[in-house]
Amino acid sequence: MTSKGQGLSRMKAFMAAATVVFALLVVVAGPAAASDTLEAEGIVDKARITLINFMDDSNYSWFHNQLKNARGVLIFPQMLKGGFFLGGSGGTGVLLVKDEKTGEWSYPAFYTMGSISFGLQFGGEAAEVVMLVMTKKGVDSLYSSSVKLGGDTSISIGPVGAGAKGEVITDIISFAKSKGLYAGLNLEGSILTVRDGLNEGYYGKDVRPVEIIVFKKASNKKADELRSSLAKAAR
C-alpha cells in the first residue's frame, strides 16, 4: 500500500473512532440531562406542597402576613442531614421573584443550599425551609453563582407562633419546619449555589437565574401551579 493509501486508511480509522466517541457522548449525556429534568420537575412540585404546608399552619401567621411584601421567595422542600456534604446538611430548592411592575411571580431558578453549622440543629432528619427575600439587595445577590448568607446579604429567623408580631429588618427572613413542627434553623453562614444543570434540564437550554427571572428568556408551564399558588398566598 502506498503512503498515500496508508494516510487515507488512518484518516478513515480516525473518523470512525471519532464517530464512535461522539455517539457514546450522546448516549451518556442523554440520561444525565433527562435525570436533571426529572429532578427539577420533582423539586418544583414539592416546592408547591411545602408552600401550602406553611400557609396551612397557623403558627406561621407572621409569614402569611409578610409574604405579600416579599420581593422574592426561596423554597427548599427538603433539607437533609448530610444532604450537601459529609458532616453538613443541605438540599435543593427554587427562587421565584415578583415583578415590580406586573406583580407576577417569575418562573423558578434552581439553587443548592448547604452548611455545616445548621446540621446539628435538626429536630429530625429533614426540614422544609422557606425564605422571604425582602430587599432588592437580597434579590440581586442571588443572581451571583453563589452567595454566603450572613455575609453581604443579611438573614434572620422569622417570628413564629400564633399571633406572632414584630418587625424584622434584614435582607432575607427564614422559616423552617421539621416533621411538621417549628425548627429554629440558623442559616447564617450557609452557601447558596446556582444549580446550572437543573436550570438547563428544566428549561431545555443553558440559562442563568437573571435570564430566567429578569430577562424572561425561559419558561415552563409545569411551574404554573407553583406560581399560581404563590400568587394566591401572597395576596
VENBELFEN-V103239 format. One record per residue. N is the residue number from 0. RES is the residue in three letters. OMEGA is omega in radians with two decimals (none if undefined). D_FIRST is the distance of its C-alpha to the first C-alpha in Angstrom with 2 decimals. Layout:
# VENBELFEN-V103239
n & res & omega & d_first
N & RES & OMEGA & D_FIRST
N & RES & OMEGA & D_FIRST
This chain:
# VENBELFEN-V103239
n & res & omega & d_first
0 & MET & 3.14 & 0.00
1 & THR & 3.11 & 3.80
2 & SER & 3.10 & 6.64
3 & LYS & 3.13 & 8.07
4 & GLY & 3.11 & 5.95
5 & GLN & 3.12 & 6.45
6 & GLY & 3.12 & 9.89
7 & LEU & 3.14 & 10.61
8 & SER & 3.12 & 9.98
9 & ARG & 3.12 & 12.26
10 & MET & 3.12 & 14.62
11 & LYS & 3.13 & 15.00
12 & ALA & 3.13 & 15.67
13 & PHE & -3.13 & 18.13
14 & MET & 3.11 & 19.85
15 & ALA & 3.14 & 20.23
16 & ALA & 3.14 & 21.75
17 & ALA & 3.12 & 23.96
18 & THR & 3.12 & 25.17
19 & VAL & 3.14 & 26.16
20 & VAL & 3.13 & 27.96
21 & PHE & 3.13 & 29.78
22 & ALA & 3.12 & 30.86
23 & LEU & 3.12 & 32.19
24 & LEU & 3.11 & 34.10
25 & VAL & -3.13 & 35.68
26 & VAL & -3.11 & 36.72
27 & VAL & -3.08 & 38.19
28 & ALA & -3.09 & 39.88
29 & GLY & -3.14 & 41.45
30 & PRO & 3.13 & 43.82
31 & ALA & 3.12 & 44.76
32 & ALA & 3.12 & 45.85
33 & ALA & 3.12 & 47.66
34 & SER & 3.10 & 49.36
35 & ASP & -3.13 & 50.58
36 & THR & -3.14 & 51.92
37 & LEU & 3.11 & 53.84
38 & GLU & -3.13 & 55.22
39 & ALA & 3.13 & 56.37
40 & GLU & 3.13 & 58.06
41 & GLY & 3.14 & 59.83
42 & ILE & 3.12 & 61.12
43 & VAL & 3.12 & 62.54
44 & ASP & -3.14 & 64.33
45 & LYS & 3.11 & 65.72
46 & ALA & 3.10 & 66.80
47 & ARG & 3.11 & 69.01
48 & ILE & 3.11 & 70.59
49 & THR & 3.11 & 71.22
50 & LEU & 3.14 & 72.90
51 & ILE & 3.12 & 75.12
52 & ASN & 3.13 & 76.01
53 & PHE & -3.11 & 77.28
54 & MET & -3.12 & 79.13
55 & ASP & -3.07 & 80.88
56 & ASP & -3.10 & 82.15
57 & SER & 3.11 & 85.54
58 & ASN & -3.13 & 84.98
59 & TYR & -3.12 & 82.54
60 & SER & 3.11 & 85.08
61 & TRP & 3.07 & 84.50
62 & PHE & 3.14 & 80.80
63 & HIS & -3.06 & 81.76
64 & ASN & -3.07 & 84.01
65 & GLN & -3.11 & 81.61
66 & LEU & -3.11 & 78.48
67 & LYS & -3.14 & 79.62
68 & ASN & -3.10 & 79.73
69 & ALA & 3.05 & 76.22
70 & ARG & 3.14 & 73.50
71 & GLY & 3.13 & 70.78
72 & VAL & 3.01 & 70.40
73 & LEU & -3.12 & 67.98
74 & ILE & 3.09 & 67.86
75 & PHE & -3.06 & 66.32
76 & PRO & -3.07 & 66.86
77 & GLN & 3.00 & 66.06
78 & MET & -3.02 & 66.18
79 & LEU & 2.95 & 65.27
80 & LYS & -3.13 & 65.94
81 & GLY & -3.09 & 62.64
82 & GLY & -3.13 & 61.07
83 & PHE & 3.04 & 59.58
84 & PHE & -3.06 & 58.94
85 & LEU & 3.10 & 60.37
86 & GLY & -3.14 & 64.07
87 & GLY & 3.13 & 64.39
88 & SER & 3.12 & 64.77
89 & GLY & -3.13 & 63.27
90 & GLY & -3.11 & 62.09
91 & THR & -3.12 & 60.62
92 & GLY & -3.06 & 62.68
93 & VAL & 3.02 & 63.02
94 & LEU & 2.98 & 64.73
95 & LEU & -3.08 & 66.50
96 & VAL & -3.13 & 68.33
97 & LYS & 3.09 & 71.16
98 & ASP & -3.08 & 70.86
99 & GLU & -3.09 & 73.86
100 & LYS & -3.04 & 74.34
101 & THR & -3.08 & 73.84
102 & GLY & 3.14 & 74.63
103 & GLU & 3.11 & 71.57
104 & TRP & -3.07 & 69.50
105 & SER & 2.93 & 65.83
106 & TYR & -3.01 & 62.91
107 & PRO & 2.96 & 62.11
108 & ALA & -2.98 & 59.86
109 & PHE & -3.12 & 58.67
110 & TYR & 2.93 & 59.48
111 & THR & 3.05 & 59.50
112 & MET & -3.14 & 62.58
113 & GLY & 3.13 & 62.76
114 & SER & 2.98 & 65.16
115 & ILE & -2.90 & 66.30
116 & SER & -3.05 & 69.92
117 & PHE & -3.13 & 70.91
118 & GLY & -3.09 & 69.29
119 & LEU & -3.10 & 72.47
120 & GLN & -3.11 & 74.68
121 & PHE & 3.00 & 73.57
122 & GLY & 3.10 & 76.31
123 & GLY & -3.12 & 73.67
124 & GLU & -3.08 & 69.95
125 & ALA & 3.10 & 69.27
126 & ALA & 2.99 & 70.92
127 & GLU & -3.10 & 70.79
128 & VAL & 3.02 & 70.95
129 & VAL & 3.14 & 71.89
130 & MET & 3.06 & 72.26
131 & LEU & 3.08 & 74.07
132 & VAL & -2.93 & 72.67
133 & MET & -3.04 & 75.83
134 & THR & 3.06 & 74.84
135 & LYS & 3.10 & 72.41
136 & LYS & 3.12 & 71.39
137 & GLY & 3.12 & 70.53
138 & VAL & -3.09 & 68.42
139 & ASP & -3.13 & 66.60
140 & SER & -3.09 & 65.75
141 & LEU & 3.08 & 63.87
142 & TYR & 3.04 & 61.36
143 & SER & 3.12 & 59.86
144 & SER & 3.07 & 56.94
145 & SER & 3.13 & 59.46
146 & VAL & 3.10 & 63.17
147 & LYS & 3.13 & 65.53
148 & LEU & -3.10 & 68.75
149 & GLY & 3.06 & 71.79
150 & GLY & 3.07 & 70.06
151 & ASP & 3.13 & 70.24
152 & THR & -3.08 & 70.86
153 & SER & 3.14 & 74.09
154 & ILE & 3.12 & 74.54
155 & SER & 3.04 & 77.62
156 & ILE & -3.11 & 78.54
157 & GLY & 3.11 & 80.45
158 & PRO & -3.13 & 83.96
159 & VAL & 3.13 & 84.11
160 & GLY & 3.13 & 87.06
161 & ALA & 3.14 & 89.30
162 & GLY & -3.13 & 90.96
163 & ALA & -3.14 & 88.88
164 & LYS & 3.10 & 89.63
165 & GLY & 3.12 & 88.70
166 & GLU & 3.13 & 86.70
167 & VAL & -3.13 & 83.31
168 & ILE & -3.10 & 81.99
169 & THR & -3.14 & 78.31
170 & ASP & -3.08 & 74.91
171 & ILE & 3.11 & 73.93
172 & ILE & -3.04 & 76.20
173 & SER & 3.07 & 74.84
174 & PHE & -3.11 & 76.09
175 & ALA & 3.07 & 74.87
176 & LYS & 3.07 & 75.72
177 & SER & -3.07 & 74.90
178 & LYS & 3.10 & 75.69
179 & GLY & -3.11 & 77.70
180 & LEU & 3.13 & 79.82
181 & TYR & 3.07 & 80.02
182 & ALA & -3.07 & 77.61
183 & GLY & -3.11 & 78.43
184 & LEU & 3.03 & 74.97
185 & ASN & -3.05 & 74.83
186 & LEU & 3.12 & 71.49
187 & GLU & -3.09 & 71.94
188 & GLY & 3.10 & 68.92
189 & SER & 3.13 & 66.56
190 & ILE & 3.03 & 63.23
191 & LEU & -3.10 & 62.20
192 & THR & 3.12 & 58.49
193 & VAL & 3.07 & 56.78
194 & ARG & -3.09 & 54.55
195 & ASP & -3.12 & 51.77
196 & GLY & 3.13 & 49.84
197 & LEU & 3.08 & 52.91
198 & ASN & 3.11 & 53.72
199 & GLU & -3.14 & 50.24
200 & GLY & -3.08 & 50.35
201 & TYR & -3.05 & 53.79
202 & TYR & 3.08 & 53.23
203 & GLY & 3.09 & 49.58
204 & LYS & -3.11 & 48.71
205 & ASP & -3.13 & 48.90
206 & VAL & 3.08 & 52.55
207 & ARG & 3.13 & 54.92
208 & PRO & -3.13 & 58.57
209 & VAL & 3.11 & 59.89
210 & GLU & 3.11 & 57.70
211 & ILE & -2.95 & 58.98
212 & ILE & -3.05 & 62.61
213 & VAL & -3.05 & 63.36
214 & PHE & 3.03 & 60.89
215 & LYS & -3.12 & 60.72
216 & LYS & -3.13 & 57.01
217 & ALA & 3.08 & 56.64
218 & SER & 3.10 & 58.73
219 & ASN & -3.05 & 58.67
220 & LYS & 3.12 & 61.44
221 & LYS & 3.09 & 61.28
222 & ALA & -3.05 & 63.13
223 & ASP & 3.11 & 65.98
224 & GLU & 3.08 & 68.15
225 & LEU & -3.14 & 68.01
226 & ARG & 3.13 & 68.79
227 & SER & 3.13 & 71.63
228 & SER & 3.13 & 73.09
229 & LEU & 3.12 & 73.00
230 & ALA & 3.12 & 74.64
231 & LYS & -3.12 & 77.38
232 & ALA & -3.04 & 77.96
233 & ALA & -3.14 & 78.17
234 & ARG & none & 80.84
